[in-house]
Amino acid sequence: MNTKRTTGENMIRRFMIMLKMLYSGHGLNTNKLCKEFGTSLRTLQRDIPRLQDYCDIELEKGKDGKYYISRTGHEDGSLSFGDIK
């Protein structure tokens, strides 16, 4: 049986790991993720907008250069999964 993952499967795996990190309050450090995933920086730069579109979340870049779930998207007072601890 061939266990090699397809490009789509790799992207889904990256998204799942990134979402887990975001919702647990950790920022996304693209340089570290490149090494972890074995991808180029450009691939992760393309993944960020896709992740936002596919998962209906807003990300913003923090002062530390990491991406975080934007808090401005909850002006109506609703909570996100990341707000609940």
QUIZIRA-V64248 format. One record per run of one state. SS is the DSSP state (2 for helix, 1 for strand, 0 for the rest). FROM is the first residue (numbers start at 1). LEN is the number of residues. Records with the same first field share a line. If there is no record, write none. Layout:
# QUIZIRA-V64248
SS = FROM-LEN + FROM-LEN
This chain:
# QUIZIRA-V64248
0 = 1-6 + 24-4 + 29-1 + 38-3 + 56-3 + 62-5 + 70-2 + 75-6 + 84-2
2 = 7-17 + 30-8 + 41-15 + 72-3 + 81-3
1 = 28-1 + 59-3 + 67-3
